[in-house]
């Protein structure tokens, strides 16, 4: 068994579930006034950190041009968030096969090795994806489970 292939598959499966939540999210839920953390912000947040933690170290991470804070006046569109999701999928495909899983995390606030950081990152994706699934369960949106995803992102 190749651990990098398993990690890559689970990253891509988690991202596929997040993509379902984003694409099927109705406009009234995407930026609902009653939600402290808007759906668009949760999706953006998880992709920002997923991208960051795929890097060797934080110093090589380039901040996204449209960096947003929770209090941002205007929401990101689904298209903008999906572009970031596609970027993270490409990073998973290119970085995981080459990653030194025994190396330090590269982040002082996460004193672990790269292997544990990847599990941490996947759990973070799933935590927020689960929150979005819960939010969407109050609508008529139907979402599915993705067990694994072997196919390279397009």
C-alpha positions in Angstrom: 0.0 0.0 0.0 1.3 3.5 -0.9 0.4 5.9 1.9 0.7 8.9 -0.4 -1.9 7.4 -2.7 -4.3 6.9 0.2 -3.7 10.4 1.5 -4.3 11.9 -2.0 -7.4 9.8 -2.5 -8.9 11.0 0.9 -8.0 14.6 0.2 -9.7 14.5 -3.2 -12.7 12.7 -1.7 -13.1 15.4 1.0 -12.7 18.1 -1.6 -15.3 16.4 -3.8 -17.8 16.5 -0.9 -17.0 20.2 -0.3 -17.5 20.8 -4.0 -21.0 19.2 -3.8 -21.9 21.5 -0.9 -20.7 24.6 -2.8 -22.3 23.8 -6.1 -25.7 22.7 -4.6 -25.9 25.6 -2.1 -28.9 27.8 -2.8 -28.1 31.6 -3.0 -30.2 32.2 0.1 -28.0 29.8 2.1 -24.7 30.9 0.4 -24.8 34.3 2.1 -27.6 33.9 4.7 -27.9 37.0 6.9 -28.6 35.0 10.0 -25.4 33.0 9.8 -22.4 34.4 11.6 -20.0 32.4 9.4 -21.6 32.6 6.0 -21.4 29.4 3.8 -19.1 31.2 1.3 -16.7 32.1 4.2 -16.6 28.6 5.6 -15.8 27.2 2.1 -13.1 29.9 1.6 -11.6 29.4 5.0 -11.2 25.6 4.6 -9.7 26.0 1.2 -7.3 28.7 2.3 -5.9 26.4 5.1 -6.0 23.3 3.0 -3.8 25.1 0.5 -1.5 26.5 3.2 -0.9 23.1 4.9 0.0 21.4 1.6 3.1 23.6 1.3 6.5 22.6 2.7 6.5 25.7 4.9 4.4 28.8 5.4 7.0 31.0 3.9 6.5 29.6 0.4 2.7 30.2 0.6 1.5 33.2 -1.4 -1.5 34.8 0.1 -4.5 34.8 -2.2 -5.2 38.0 -4.1 -8.7 38.4 -2.7 -7.8 37.5 0.9 -11.0 37.8 2.9 -11.7 38.4 6.5 -15.0 37.2 8.2 -16.2 40.8 8.2 -15.7 41.3 4.5 -18.4 43.4 3.0 -19.1 41.4 -0.1 -19.2 37.6 -0.4 -17.1 35.5 -2.7 -19.1 34.0 -5.5 -19.4 30.2 -6.0 -17.2 30.6 -9.1 -14.4 32.2 -7.1 -14.5 29.6 -4.4 -14.7 26.8 -7.0 -11.6 28.2 -8.7 -9.8 28.0 -5.3 -11.0 24.4 -4.9 -9.6 23.5 -8.3 -6.3 25.0 -7.3 -6.2 23.0 -4.1 -7.0 19.8 -6.0 -4.1 20.5 -8.3 -1.8 21.1 -5.3 -2.9 17.8 -3.8 -2.1 16.0 -7.0 1.3 17.6 -7.3 2.5 17.9 -3.7 1.4 14.7 -2.0 3.4 12.3 -4.2 6.6 14.3 -3.4 6.0 15.2 0.2 8.5 14.1 2.9 6.0 12.8 5.4 8.6 12.5 8.1 9.6 16.2 7.9 8.4 18.7 10.5 5.0 20.3 9.8 6.7 23.6 8.9 4.2 25.5 11.2 5.2 26.4 14.7 1.6 26.2 15.9 1.3 22.6 14.7 4.2 20.6 16.3 3.9 17.4 14.3 5.3 15.9 11.2 4.0 16.2 7.6 2.1 12.9 7.8 0.1 14.0 10.8 -0.4 17.4 9.3 -2.1 15.8 6.3 -4.6 13.9 8.5 -5.2 17.2 10.4 -5.8 19.0 7.2 -8.2 16.4 5.9 -10.1 16.4 9.2 -10.3 20.2 8.9 -11.8 20.0 5.5 -14.4 17.4 6.7 -15.3 19.4 9.8 -16.3 22.4 7.8 -17.8 20.4 5.0 -19.9 18.6 7.6 -21.1 22.0 8.9 -22.1 23.0 5.4 -23.9 19.6 4.9 -25.8 20.2 8.2 -26.8 23.7 7.0 -28.0 22.3 3.7 -29.9 19.5 5.3 -32.4 22.1 6.4 -33.2 22.6 2.7 -34.3 20.2 0.0 -30.7 19.8 -1.2 -29.5 16.2 -1.4 -25.8 15.5 -0.9 -23.8 12.3 -1.1 -20.9 10.6 0.5 -17.6 10.2 -1.4 -15.6 7.2 -0.1 -12.5 7.7 -2.2 -11.4 9.4 -5.3 -8.5 8.0 -7.3 -8.9 10.1 -10.5 -6.6 13.0 -11.0 -8.3 16.4 -10.8 -9.0 18.0 -14.2 
